[in-house]
Amino acid sequence: MSQSAAAGPGFDLLVVGGAGVDTIVRVDRLEVPDGDSQQVGPVLDYVAHTGNGVALGAHHLGLRTAFIDYLGEDPQAELILAEYARQRLPFAHLVSPHGTARSVNLVDAAGRRFSFHDSRHPADLRLPPAFYLPYLENSRHVHLSITGHNRDMYADVHRLGRTSSTDLHDWDGVNPHHRDYALNSDLVFLSVAGCRGRHAEVMRAVLAEGRAVAVAATAGAEGCYLLTRDEPLLHLPAVDPGRPVVDTNGAGDAFVTGFLHAWLRGRPLPECARAGSVAGAFACTTVGTHTAFITEDGLAEGLVRALAG
């Protein structure tokens, strides 16, 4: 199953949820040192989070992309809105009294990351249909971040015949928060970090119990795995980005954008996964979260290198 490139609604992709600000702290190792303080390099804030990475990544790949979410009335929201205006990314939001989501990410010398995510929005917060329906009706495909406040959209997504995707991140295969997203999306992405050694089992369960046509699991330097309804589990090795790995923040989001870019153009699923690997590898070569994005030309060149290697 794939989306054709035929003319359709105004947006190729609608991203719902997942705007925020990352505070990046670079450390030697992902551990608490002795004592009660340590000097580090500059602590910087980045417009970030998973929806941001998917939306901006797709935007830079030439997909007509819209992004909607909740923001607070705070300096973090001002930072986000200024960045989207600069990037010319179509973005709309409702104001949440709970503020703008944040994360603090520790990044070690090898570029590995551990994130402390700020789940400030209450579990019963929802985006109202009057807000999201005009965007959903005008989009070919919708990507729902696992923020919770978009989970009730699936009934309208299915009613309108839109395809959908989600990124479960480090899901353990059990946590019920992720389950609605896993079983109601046509494309499901996750990291093996939460189910290492059980990722094949988790991927098979998603296909068996839900509507997905494909599940892709990223595994960092080990590459990625793809499971579809028609083929056995496929392992694709990691792609050499051609430059040193300095920061893995945003690599999973970049994988999603590379995959969707190929899928929305009707490419075979293994090629979609390879495109995701190329985009994810590129993201690892830049410091910070979502500070540089692969272009359509760069993705094409990376695919040529990956196939040649």
Short mmCIF file of the C-alpha atoms (twelve columns), coordinates in Angstrom:
data_MODEL
# 
_entry.id   MODEL 
# 
loop_
_atom_site.group_PDB 
_atom_site.id 
_atom_site.type_symbol 
_atom_site.label_atom_id 
_atom_site.label_alt_id 
_atom_site.label_comp_id 
_atom_site.label_asym_id 
_atom_site.label_seq_id 
_atom_site.Cartn_x 
_atom_site.Cartn_y 
_atom_site.Cartn_z 
_atom_site.pdbx_PDB_model_num 
ATOM 1   C CA . MET A 1   0.000   0.000   0.000  1 
ATOM 2   C CA . SER A 2   1.355   3.439   -0.876 1 
ATOM 3   C CA . GLN A 3   0.190   6.915   -1.683 1 
ATOM 4   C CA . SER A 4   0.227   7.996   -5.309 1 
ATOM 5   C CA . ALA A 5   1.791   11.267  -6.388 1 
ATOM 6   C CA . ALA A 6   -1.435  12.411  -8.028 1 
ATOM 7   C CA . ALA A 7   -2.701  15.896  -7.281 1 
ATOM 8   C CA . GLY A 8   -4.872  16.033  -4.197 1 
ATOM 9   C CA . PRO A 9   -5.441  18.184  -1.117 1 
ATOM 10  C CA . GLY A 10  -3.380  21.270  -0.425 1 
ATOM 11  C CA . PHE A 11  -0.960  19.572  1.984  1 
ATOM 12  C CA . ASP A 12  0.961   16.367  1.442  1 
ATOM 13  C CA . LEU A 13  1.496   15.992  5.173  1 
ATOM 14  C CA . LEU A 14  -0.180  17.221  8.333  1 
ATOM 15  C CA . VAL A 15  1.845   16.817  11.535 1 
ATOM 16  C CA . VAL A 16  -0.170  16.954  14.750 1 
ATOM 17  C CA . GLY A 17  1.512   17.506  18.105 1 
ATOM 18  C CA . GLY A 18  5.111   17.501  19.207 1 
ATOM 19  C CA . ALA A 19  6.334   21.108  19.244 1 
ATOM 20  C CA . GLY A 20  8.618   22.148  22.076 1 
ATOM 21  C CA . VAL A 21  12.037  23.333  23.149 1 
ATOM 22  C CA . ASP A 22  15.067  21.171  23.916 1 
ATOM 23  C CA . THR A 23  17.768  22.292  26.321 1 
ATOM 24  C CA . ILE A 24  20.964  20.477  25.295 1 
ATOM 25  C CA . VAL A 25  23.670  19.786  27.870 1 
ATOM 26  C CA . ARG A 26  26.864  18.243  26.484 1 
ATOM 27  C CA . VAL A 27  28.670  15.953  28.941 1 
ATOM 28  C CA . ASP A 28  31.600  13.550  28.777 1 
ATOM 29  C CA . ARG A 29  29.527  10.537  29.823 1 
ATOM 30  C CA . LEU A 30  25.865  9.788   30.456 1 
ATOM 31  C CA . GLU A 31  26.330  9.401   34.196 1 
ATOM 32  C CA . VAL A 32  26.223  11.575  37.302 1 
ATOM 33  C CA . PRO A 33  29.820  12.458  38.282 1 
ATOM 34  C CA . ASP A 34  31.146  12.757  41.815 1 
ATOM 35  C CA . GLY A 35  30.443  15.984  43.656 1 
ATOM 36  C CA . ASP A 36  27.496  18.311  43.174 1 
ATOM 37  C CA . SER A 37  28.432  20.302  40.065 1 
ATOM 38  C CA . GLN A 38  30.471  20.160  36.888 1 
ATOM 39  C CA . GLN A 39  31.509  22.688  34.268 1 
ATOM 40  C CA . VAL A 40  30.070  21.971  30.817 1 
ATOM 41  C CA . GLY A 41  30.037  23.729  27.476 1 
ATOM 42  C CA . PRO A 42  27.334  26.241  26.575 1 
ATOM 43  C CA . VAL A 43  23.838  25.067  27.497 1 
ATOM 44  C CA . LEU A 44  21.651  25.912  24.493 1 
ATOM 45  C CA . ASP A 45  17.932  25.898  23.708 1 
ATOM 46  C CA . TYR A 46  16.648  24.563  20.397 1 
ATOM 47  C CA . VAL A 47  13.218  24.544  18.800 1 
ATOM 48  C CA . ALA A 48  12.636  20.821  18.844 1 
ATOM 49  C CA . HIS A 49  10.574  17.765  19.807 1 
ATOM 50  C CA . THR A 50  9.335   15.027  17.545 1 
ATOM 51  C CA . GLY A 51  6.583   16.837  15.630 1 
ATOM 52  C CA . ASN A 52  8.930   19.723  14.959 1 
ATOM 53  C CA . GLY A 53  11.531  17.365  13.517 1 
ATOM 54  C CA . VAL A 54  9.056   15.592  11.262 1 
ATOM 55  C CA . ALA A 55  7.380   18.795  10.077 1 
ATOM 56  C CA . LEU A 56  10.553  20.751  9.338  1 
ATOM 57  C CA . GLY A 57  12.294  17.701  7.893  1 
ATOM 58  C CA . ALA A 58  9.409   17.079  5.495  1 
ATOM 59  C CA . HIS A 59  9.225   20.793  4.666  1 
ATOM 60  C CA . HIS A 60  12.900  20.815  3.671  1 
ATOM 61  C CA . LEU A 61  12.377  17.694  1.557  1 
ATOM 62  C CA . GLY A 62  9.791   19.561  -0.484 1 
ATOM 63  C CA . LEU A 63  6.624   18.020  0.963  1 
ATOM 64  C CA . ARG A 64  3.774   20.496  1.376  1 
ATOM 65  C CA . THR A 65  3.583   20.340  5.150  1 
ATOM 66  C CA . ALA A 66  1.343   21.826  7.833  1 
ATOM 67  C CA . PHE A 67  1.870   21.547  11.587 1 
ATOM 68  C CA . ILE A 68  -0.651  22.081  14.411 1 
ATOM 69  C CA . ASP A 69  -0.269  21.826  18.183 1 
ATOM 70  C CA . TYR A 70  -0.691  23.428  21.580 1 
ATOM 71  C CA . LEU A 71  1.751   26.087  22.808 1 
ATOM 72  C CA . GLY A 72  1.836   28.161  25.963 1 
ATOM 73  C CA . GLU A 73  2.125   31.911  26.287 1 
ATOM 74  C CA . ASP A 74  5.773   31.918  27.274 1 
ATOM 75  C CA . PRO A 75  9.269   32.607  25.927 1 
ATOM 76  C CA . GLN A 76  9.483   29.062  24.536 1 
ATOM 77  C CA . ALA A 77  6.389   29.663  22.398 1 
ATOM 78  C CA . GLU A 78  7.877   32.906  21.114 1 
ATOM 79  C CA . LEU A 79  11.050  31.040  20.147 1 
ATOM 80  C CA . ILE A 80  9.031   28.403  18.274 1 
ATOM 81  C CA . LEU A 81  6.799   30.879  16.451 1 
ATOM 82  C CA . ALA A 82  9.758   32.976  15.352 1 
ATOM 83  C CA . GLU A 83  11.520  29.912  13.969 1 
ATOM 84  C CA . TYR A 84  8.498   28.707  11.999 1 
ATOM 85  C CA . ALA A 85  8.012   32.184  10.556 1 
ATOM 86  C CA . ARG A 86  11.668  32.174  9.502  1 
ATOM 87  C CA . GLN A 87  11.313  28.710  7.976  1 
ATOM 88  C CA . ARG A 88  7.973   29.611  6.336  1 
ATOM 89  C CA . LEU A 89  6.398   26.496  7.790  1 
ATOM 90  C CA . PRO A 90  2.580   26.650  7.930  1 
ATOM 91  C CA . PHE A 91  1.860   26.334  11.649 1 
ATOM 92  C CA . ALA A 92  -1.246  26.906  13.765 1 
ATOM 93  C CA . HIS A 93  -1.722  26.445  17.484 1 
ATOM 94  C CA . LEU A 94  -4.081  26.760  20.388 1 
ATOM 95  C CA . VAL A 95  -2.933  28.250  23.685 1 
ATOM 96  C CA . SER A 96  -2.494  25.832  26.563 1 
ATOM 97  C CA . PRO A 97  -2.527  27.227  30.097 1 
ATOM 98  C CA . HIS A 98  0.010   24.537  30.972 1 
ATOM 99  C CA . GLY A 99  2.721   26.144  28.852 1 
ATOM 100 C CA . THR A 100 4.985   24.940  26.070 1 
ATOM 101 C CA . ALA A 101 6.489   21.453  26.319 1 
ATOM 102 C CA . ARG A 102 10.210  21.191  27.089 1 
ATOM 103 C CA . SER A 103 12.964  18.585  27.358 1 
ATOM 104 C CA . VAL A 104 16.453  18.511  28.817 1 
ATOM 105 C CA . ASN A 105 18.764  16.284  26.785 1 
ATOM 106 C CA . LEU A 106 22.180  15.075  27.891 1 
ATOM 107 C CA . VAL A 107 24.532  14.340  24.971 1 
ATOM 108 C CA . ASP A 108 27.839  12.539  25.539 1 
ATOM 109 C CA . ALA A 109 31.122  12.768  23.646 1 
ATOM 110 C CA . ALA A 110 30.031  10.014  21.222 1 
ATOM 111 C CA . GLY A 111 26.789  11.824  20.386 1 
ATOM 112 C CA . ARG A 112 24.528  9.502   22.359 1 
ATOM 113 C CA . ARG A 113 21.523  11.109  24.010 1 
ATOM 114 C CA . PHE A 114 19.348  10.717  27.075 1 
ATOM 115 C CA . SER A 115 16.237  12.898  27.240 1 
ATOM 116 C CA . PHE A 116 14.245  14.094  30.245 1 
ATOM 117 C CA . HIS A 117 10.898  14.925  28.652 1 
ATOM 118 C CA . ASP A 118 8.488   17.433  30.200 1 
ATOM 119 C CA . SER A 119 4.991   15.908  30.097 1 
ATOM 120 C CA . ARG A 120 3.223   19.002  31.352 1 
ATOM 121 C CA . HIS A 121 -0.027  18.647  29.402 1 
ATOM 122 C CA . PRO A 122 -2.756  16.791  31.346 1 
ATOM 123 C CA . ALA A 123 -3.917  13.407  30.080 1 
ATOM 124 C CA . ASP A 124 -7.413  14.659  29.209 1 
ATOM 125 C CA . LEU A 125 -6.271  17.600  27.048 1 
ATOM 126 C CA . ARG A 126 -7.552  17.259  23.459 1 
ATOM 127 C CA . LEU A 127 -7.389  19.252  20.248 1 
ATOM 128 C CA . PRO A 128 -10.995 20.157  19.311 1 
ATOM 129 C CA . PRO A 129 -12.328 18.973  15.924 1 
ATOM 130 C CA . ALA A 130 -13.251 22.533  14.940 1 
ATOM 131 C CA . PHE A 131 -9.545  23.355  15.077 1 
ATOM 132 C CA . TYR A 132 -8.001  20.332  13.368 1 
ATOM 133 C CA . LEU A 133 -10.643 19.304  10.797 1 
ATOM 134 C CA . PRO A 134 -9.905  22.063  8.245  1 
ATOM 135 C CA . TYR A 135 -6.265  20.921  8.186  1 
ATOM 136 C CA . LEU A 136 -7.075  17.213  8.150  1 
ATOM 137 C CA . GLU A 137 -9.591  17.617  5.325  1 
ATOM 138 C CA . ASN A 138 -6.958  19.456  3.295  1 
ATOM 139 C CA . SER A 139 -4.132  16.907  3.763  1 
ATOM 140 C CA . ARG A 140 -3.201  13.630  2.070  1 
ATOM 141 C CA . HIS A 141 -1.481  12.055  5.061  1 
ATOM 142 C CA . VAL A 142 -1.374  12.801  8.790  1 
ATOM 143 C CA . HIS A 143 1.437   12.040  11.228 1 
ATOM 144 C CA . LEU A 144 0.317   11.935  14.856 1 
ATOM 145 C CA . SER A 145 2.955   12.421  17.534 1 
ATOM 146 C CA . ILE A 146 2.278   10.473  20.737 1 
ATOM 147 C CA . THR A 147 1.407   13.588  22.718 1 
ATOM 148 C CA . GLY A 148 -2.035  12.388  23.842 1 
ATOM 149 C CA . HIS A 149 -4.014  15.482  22.901 1 
ATOM 150 C CA . ASN A 150 -4.446  14.218  19.322 1 
ATOM 151 C CA . ARG A 151 -5.468  10.619  20.059 1 
ATOM 152 C CA . ASP A 152 -9.186  11.259  19.452 1 
ATOM 153 C CA . MET A 153 -8.473  12.321  15.861 1 
ATOM 154 C CA . TYR A 154 -8.263  8.765   14.540 1 
ATOM 155 C CA . ALA A 155 -12.034 8.449   14.034 1 
ATOM 156 C CA . ASP A 156 -11.957 11.438  11.688 1 
ATOM 157 C CA . VAL A 157 -8.720  10.280  10.036 1 
ATOM 158 C CA . HIS A 158 -10.366 6.959   9.147  1 
ATOM 159 C CA . ARG A 159 -13.727 8.524   8.231  1 
ATOM 160 C CA . LEU A 160 -12.038 10.845  5.745  1 
ATOM 161 C CA . GLY A 161 -9.932  8.044   4.285  1 
ATOM 162 C CA . ARG A 162 -6.636  9.702   5.156  1 
ATOM 163 C CA . THR A 163 -3.551  7.566   5.725  1 
ATOM 164 C CA . SER A 164 -1.667  8.042   8.956  1 
ATOM 165 C CA . SER A 165 1.611   7.376   10.695 1 
ATOM 166 C CA . THR A 166 3.036   7.618   14.199 1 
ATOM 167 C CA . ASP A 167 6.377   7.277   15.962 1 
ATOM 168 C CA . LEU A 168 6.220   5.250   19.181 1 
ATOM 169 C CA . HIS A 169 9.852   6.057   20.064 1 
ATOM 170 C CA . ASP A 170 11.163  3.675   22.757 1 
ATOM 171 C CA . TRP A 171 7.869   1.845   23.318 1 
ATOM 172 C CA . ASP A 172 8.159   -1.345  25.337 1 
ATOM 173 C CA . GLY A 173 5.261   -2.960  23.488 1 
ATOM 174 C CA . VAL A 174 3.085   -2.796  26.605 1 
ATOM 175 C CA . ASN A 175 2.539   0.823   27.714 1 
ATOM 176 C CA . PRO A 176 -1.144  1.573   26.926 1 
ATOM 177 C CA . HIS A 177 -0.452  5.242   26.126 1 
ATOM 178 C CA . HIS A 178 1.227   4.188   22.882 1 
ATOM 179 C CA . ARG A 179 -1.196  1.416   22.028 1 
ATOM 180 C CA . ASP A 180 -3.946  3.484   20.382 1 
ATOM 181 C CA . TYR A 181 -1.364  5.065   18.115 1 
ATOM 182 C CA . ALA A 182 0.231   1.700   17.308 1 
ATOM 183 C CA . LEU A 183 -3.026  0.014   16.331 1 
ATOM 184 C CA . ASN A 184 -4.708  2.893   14.487 1 
ATOM 185 C CA . SER A 185 -1.889  4.066   12.182 1 
ATOM 186 C CA . ASP A 186 -1.068  2.792   8.697  1 
ATOM 187 C CA . LEU A 187 2.687   3.260   9.180  1 
ATOM 188 C CA . VAL A 188 4.257   2.689   12.587 1 
ATOM 189 C CA . PHE A 189 7.767   3.749   13.580 1 
ATOM 190 C CA . LEU A 190 9.588   2.886   16.793 1 
ATOM 191 C CA . SER A 191 13.046  2.491   18.289 1 
ATOM 192 C CA . VAL A 192 14.325  -0.863  19.500 1 
ATOM 193 C CA . ALA A 193 15.636  0.901   22.631 1 
ATOM 194 C CA . GLY A 194 12.502  0.088   24.616 1 
ATOM 195 C CA . CYS A 195 12.088  -3.498  23.428 1 
ATOM 196 C CA . ARG A 196 15.605  -4.636  22.554 1 
ATOM 197 C CA . GLY A 197 15.652  -8.350  21.922 1 
ATOM 198 C CA . ARG A 198 11.853  -8.308  21.552 1 
ATOM 199 C CA . HIS A 199 11.504  -5.844  18.686 1 
ATOM 200 C CA . ALA A 200 10.453  -8.498  16.147 1 
ATOM 201 C CA . GLU A 201 7.751   -9.726  18.529 1 
ATOM 202 C CA . VAL A 202 6.485   -6.188  19.111 1 
ATOM 203 C CA . MET A 203 6.493   -5.410  15.388 1 
ATOM 204 C CA . ARG A 204 4.546   -8.566  14.574 1 
ATOM 205 C CA . ALA A 205 1.972   -7.778  17.261 1 
ATOM 206 C CA . VAL A 206 1.392   -4.306  15.774 1 
ATOM 207 C CA . LEU A 207 0.646   -5.838  12.374 1 
ATOM 208 C CA . ALA A 208 -1.476  -8.636  13.817 1 
ATOM 209 C CA . GLU A 209 -3.617  -6.435  16.056 1 
ATOM 210 C CA . GLY A 210 -3.765  -3.149  14.157 1 
ATOM 211 C CA . ARG A 211 -4.251  -1.649  10.703 1 
ATOM 212 C CA . ALA A 212 -0.601  -0.947  9.865  1 
ATOM 213 C CA . VAL A 213 0.796   -2.064  6.521  1 
ATOM 214 C CA . ALA A 214 4.371   -1.641  7.722  1 
ATOM 215 C CA . VAL A 215 6.370   -1.239  10.936 1 
ATOM 216 C CA . ALA A 216 9.891   0.209   10.925 1 
ATOM 217 C CA . ALA A 217 12.174  -0.042  13.966 1 
ATOM 218 C CA . THR A 218 15.363  1.998   14.161 1 
ATOM 219 C CA . ALA A 219 18.392  0.578   15.960 1 
ATOM 220 C CA . GLY A 220 21.020  3.325   15.762 1 
ATOM 221 C CA . ALA A 221 24.393  2.089   14.556 1 
ATOM 222 C CA . GLU A 222 22.845  -1.364  14.014 1 
ATOM 223 C CA . GLY A 223 20.622  -0.011  11.235 1 
ATOM 224 C CA . CYS A 224 16.880  -0.577  11.089 1 
ATOM 225 C CA . TYR A 225 14.262  -3.299  10.695 1 
ATOM 226 C CA . LEU A 226 11.236  -3.340  8.419  1 
ATOM 227 C CA . LEU A 227 8.241   -5.648  8.705  1 
ATOM 228 C CA . THR A 228 5.342   -5.649  6.249  1 
ATOM 229 C CA . ARG A 229 2.277   -7.821  5.754  1 
ATOM 230 C CA . ASP A 230 3.756   -9.400  2.618  1 
ATOM 231 C CA . GLU A 231 7.410   -9.988  3.486  1 
ATOM 232 C CA . PRO A 232 9.475   -11.393 6.401  1 
ATOM 233 C CA . LEU A 233 11.416  -9.159  8.755  1 
ATOM 234 C CA . LEU A 234 14.069  -7.252  6.825  1 
ATOM 235 C CA . HIS A 235 17.233  -5.827  8.376  1 
ATOM 236 C CA . LEU A 236 18.921  -2.897  6.669  1 
ATOM 237 C CA . PRO A 237 22.434  -1.961  7.844  1 
ATOM 238 C CA . ALA A 238 23.203  1.547   9.023  1 
ATOM 239 C CA . VAL A 239 24.137  4.107   6.392  1 
ATOM 240 C CA . ASP A 240 27.535  5.811   6.542  1 
ATOM 241 C CA . PRO A 241 26.742  9.533   6.702  1 
ATOM 242 C CA . GLY A 242 30.156  10.411  5.282  1 
ATOM 243 C CA . ARG A 243 30.937  12.675  8.233  1 
ATOM 244 C CA . PRO A 244 31.531  12.115  11.960 1 
ATOM 245 C CA . VAL A 245 28.555  11.388  14.208 1 
ATOM 246 C CA . VAL A 246 28.332  14.224  16.730 1 
ATOM 247 C CA . ASP A 247 24.745  14.221  18.032 1 
ATOM 248 C CA . THR A 248 21.913  11.700  17.651 1 
ATOM 249 C CA . ASN A 249 19.177  14.162  18.685 1 
ATOM 250 C CA . GLY A 250 16.510  14.169  15.969 1 
ATOM 251 C CA . ALA A 251 17.784  11.105  14.085 1 
ATOM 252 C CA . GLY A 252 14.538  9.173   14.567 1 
ATOM 253 C CA . ASP A 253 12.433  12.103  13.359 1 
ATOM 254 C CA . ALA A 254 14.668  12.435  10.306 1 
ATOM 255 C CA . PHE A 255 14.203  8.721   9.593  1 
ATOM 256 C CA . VAL A 256 10.433  9.271   9.577  1 
ATOM 257 C CA . THR A 257 10.687  12.163  7.118  1 
ATOM 258 C CA . GLY A 258 12.935  10.269  4.726  1 
ATOM 259 C CA . PHE A 259 10.602  7.282   4.842  1 
ATOM 260 C CA . LEU A 260 7.456   9.368   4.307  1 
ATOM 261 C CA . HIS A 261 9.050   11.337  1.480  1 
ATOM 262 C CA . ALA A 262 9.625   8.099   -0.445 1 
ATOM 263 C CA . TRP A 263 6.293   6.529   0.563  1 
ATOM 264 C CA . LEU A 264 4.216   9.513   -0.500 1 
ATOM 265 C CA . ARG A 265 5.876   9.192   -3.898 1 
ATOM 266 C CA . GLY A 266 4.822   5.568   -4.205 1 
ATOM 267 C CA . ARG A 267 8.224   3.965   -3.676 1 
ATOM 268 C CA . PRO A 268 8.552   0.344   -2.442 1 
ATOM 269 C CA . LEU A 269 8.681   -0.030  1.333  1 
ATOM 270 C CA . PRO A 270 12.324  -1.271  1.503  1 
ATOM 271 C CA . GLU A 271 13.362  1.811   -0.475 1 
ATOM 272 C CA . CYS A 272 11.361  3.963   1.945  1 
ATOM 273 C CA . ALA A 273 13.264  2.450   4.883  1 
ATOM 274 C CA . ARG A 274 16.566  3.044   3.121  1 
ATOM 275 C CA . ALA A 275 15.598  6.684   2.507  1 
ATOM 276 C CA . GLY A 276 14.783  6.959   6.211  1 
ATOM 277 C CA . SER A 277 18.209  5.577   7.090  1 
ATOM 278 C CA . VAL A 278 19.941  8.126   4.868  1 
ATOM 279 C CA . ALA A 279 18.018  11.028  6.418  1 
ATOM 280 C CA . GLY A 280 18.593  9.729   9.948  1 
ATOM 281 C CA . ALA A 281 22.325  9.346   9.350  1 
ATOM 282 C CA . PHE A 282 22.527  12.916  8.068  1 
ATOM 283 C CA . ALA A 283 20.861  14.216  11.243 1 
ATOM 284 C CA . CYS A 284 23.585  12.608  13.370 1 
ATOM 285 C CA . THR A 285 26.273  14.793  11.767 1 
ATOM 286 C CA . THR A 286 24.960  18.111  13.116 1 
ATOM 287 C CA . VAL A 287 25.116  19.428  16.688 1 
ATOM 288 C CA . GLY A 288 21.823  20.125  18.455 1 
ATOM 289 C CA . THR A 289 18.252  19.116  17.774 1 
ATOM 290 C CA . HIS A 290 16.837  19.777  14.303 1 
ATOM 291 C CA . THR A 291 19.467  22.346  13.356 1 
ATOM 292 C CA . ALA A 292 20.009  21.080  9.791  1 
ATOM 293 C CA . PHE A 293 17.805  19.084  7.447  1 
ATOM 294 C CA . ILE A 294 18.603  16.929  4.467  1 
ATOM 295 C CA . THR A 295 17.291  18.212  1.139  1 
ATOM 296 C CA . GLU A 296 15.673  16.228  -1.669 1 
ATOM 297 C CA . ASP A 297 18.926  16.378  -3.656 1 
ATOM 298 C CA . GLY A 298 20.931  15.323  -0.607 1 
ATOM 299 C CA . LEU A 299 18.585  12.418  0.003  1 
ATOM 300 C CA . ALA A 300 18.922  11.249  -3.597 1 
ATOM 301 C CA . GLU A 301 22.720  11.454  -3.410 1 
ATOM 302 C CA . GLY A 302 22.736  9.594   -0.102 1 
ATOM 303 C CA . LEU A 303 20.600  6.813   -1.557 1 
ATOM 304 C CA . VAL A 304 23.049  6.408   -4.435 1 
ATOM 305 C CA . ARG A 305 25.961  6.155   -1.959 1 
ATOM 306 C CA . ALA A 306 24.049  3.703   0.226  1 
ATOM 307 C CA . LEU A 307 23.281  1.412   -2.688 1 
ATOM 308 C CA . ALA A 308 26.874  1.618   -3.951 1 
ATOM 309 C CA . GLY A 309 28.261  0.781   -0.505 1 
# 
